[in-house]
Amino acid sequence: MPDDSFLTAKQVMTRYGGIAEMTLWRWVNHYDNGFPKPIYVNRRRLWSLSAIEAWERLQAKQRGGSSQLSAGSRLDLVPAGA
């Protein structure tokens, strides 16, 4: 079984350039962008690092970019038609 690390909401927000809490909430709840859903442990939201990385690779592939994202790189996630 693979060892998986988890990121807190603060770490996820920092990973994408310091996005706001509301932006993260929208990615999880409203946009059909496939952003991974968190798990809840004692009311804390945690995201699987492997799921986040898989989502990043998919986003890069869909945009025709590299599958490698540098640490701290920011993805522009504007929903289609916005």
C-alpha positions in Angstrom: 0.0 0.0 0.0 1.5 3.3 -1.0 2.4 5.9 1.7 0.3 9.0 1.2 0.9 12.4 2.7 -1.9 14.9 3.4 -2.1 18.6 3.0 -4.2 21.0 5.2 -6.4 23.6 3.7 -3.7 26.3 4.5 -1.1 24.2 2.7 -3.3 23.8 -0.3 -4.1 27.5 -0.5 -0.4 28.3 -0.2 0.5 25.7 -2.9 -1.7 27.7 -5.4 -0.2 31.1 -4.7 -2.1 32.0 -1.6 -5.6 31.7 -2.9 -8.5 32.7 -0.6 -10.5 30.3 1.5 -13.5 31.1 -0.6 -11.6 30.2 -3.8 -10.7 26.8 -2.4 -14.3 26.3 -1.3 -15.5 27.1 -4.8 -13.0 24.7 -6.4 -14.3 21.9 -4.2 -18.0 22.7 -4.3 -19.0 24.4 -7.5 -16.6 24.2 -10.4 -16.6 21.1 -12.5 -12.8 21.0 -12.6 -12.3 17.7 -10.9 -10.5 19.3 -7.9 -10.1 16.5 -5.3 -12.5 16.4 -2.4 -11.0 16.6 1.1 -11.4 14.0 3.8 -12.4 15.3 7.2 -10.6 14.4 10.4 -11.9 16.0 13.6 -13.4 18.8 11.5 -10.1 19.5 9.7 -10.1 19.2 5.9 -7.2 17.2 4.5 -6.3 16.6 0.9 -4.3 13.6 -0.4 -1.1 14.9 -1.8 -1.1 12.2 -4.5 -4.7 13.2 -5.5 -3.6 16.9 -5.7 -0.6 16.0 -7.9 -2.7 13.8 -10.2 -5.1 16.7 -10.6 -2.2 19.1 -11.4 -0.9 16.7 -14.1 -4.4 16.5 -15.6 -4.7 20.3 -15.6 -1.3 20.6 -17.3 -2.2 18.0 -19.9 -5.5 19.6 -20.7 -3.8 23.0 -21.2 -1.1 21.4 -23.4 1.6 22.2 -20.9 4.2 20.2 -19.1 3.1 17.5 -16.7 5.7 18.9 -14.3 4.7 21.9 -12.2 7.3 23.7 -10.2 6.8 24.2 -6.5 4.6 27.2 -5.9 3.4 27.4 -9.5 -0.1 28.8 -9.7 -2.8 27.3 -11.9 -5.4 29.6 -13.4 -8.7 27.9 -12.9 -11.4 30.0 -14.4 -14.4 27.9 -15.2 -15.4 27.6 -18.8 -17.9 30.3 -19.9 -16.9 32.7 -17.0 
